[in-house]
Amino acid sequence: MNLADYVINNKIHIFVKPNAKKTEILSFDPQTNIVNIAVAAPADKNKANKELLKFVSRQLKKKTAFVSGLRSKEKVLQVEHT
């Protein structure tokens, strides 16, 4: 599954599942345009958010930043425009 396919207007909508065995893309919901991603880090002390940013940036090979959802499982990330 290629994350770049789900970037719309330089944003990607993500639902995070923390405390997973490994960080990976689980699925895509076409009705809501949300990508489900399991994150190996706990939600404690922003660790899952940091792991998510690293993972998405690596997958897209672009810088990413939070638009919304820092304290929620539903997040919106801004993808650097090139």
C-alpha positions in Angstrom: 0.0 0.0 0.0 1.5 3.3 -1.1 0.6 6.3 1.2 1.2 8.8 -1.6 -2.0 7.5 -3.2 -4.0 8.8 -0.2 -2.6 12.4 0.0 -5.3 14.8 -1.0 -4.5 18.6 -1.3 -1.2 17.9 0.5 -2.9 16.4 3.5 -3.4 12.9 4.7 -6.1 11.7 7.1 -4.9 9.0 9.5 -6.5 6.9 12.3 -3.7 5.7 14.7 -3.7 2.5 16.7 -0.9 2.8 19.3 0.9 0.0 21.1 1.1 -2.3 18.1 3.8 -5.0 17.6 5.2 -3.0 14.7 4.5 0.2 12.8 2.6 -0.5 9.6 -0.2 0.6 7.3 -3.3 -1.5 8.1 -5.9 -0.4 5.7 -7.7 2.4 3.8 -11.3 3.4 4.2 -12.5 4.9 0.9 -15.7 6.2 2.5 -13.9 8.5 4.9 -10.6 8.7 3.1 -8.8 7.7 6.3 -5.7 5.5 6.4 -5.4 3.2 9.4 -1.9 2.9 10.7 -0.6 0.8 13.6 2.2 2.4 15.6 4.6 0.4 17.8 5.0 3.3 20.3 2.7 4.0 23.2 0.5 7.0 23.2 2.3 8.2 26.4 4.4 11.4 26.3 3.8 12.0 22.6 5.8 8.9 21.6 3.2 7.6 19.2 2.9 11.0 17.4 6.7 11.1 16.9 6.8 7.5 15.6 3.9 8.3 13.2 5.6 11.4 11.8 8.8 9.5 11.2 7.0 6.6 9.6 4.8 8.7 7.3 7.8 10.9 6.3 9.9 7.9 5.5 7.1 6.3 3.4 6.4 9.5 1.5 10.0 10.7 1.4 8.7 14.2 2.3 8.5 16.2 5.5 5.2 16.1 7.4 3.6 18.0 10.2 0.5 17.9 12.2 -2.5 20.0 11.2 -4.8 18.5 13.8 -5.3 15.6 16.1 -2.3 15.8 18.5 -4.4 14.3 21.3 -6.7 12.2 19.2 -6.5 9.0 17.4 -7.8 10.7 14.2 -5.1 12.9 12.8 -4.5 15.2 9.8 -0.9 15.6 8.5 0.3 18.3 6.1 2.7 16.9 3.5 5.5 19.1 2.2 4.7 20.3 -1.3 7.4 19.7 -3.9 
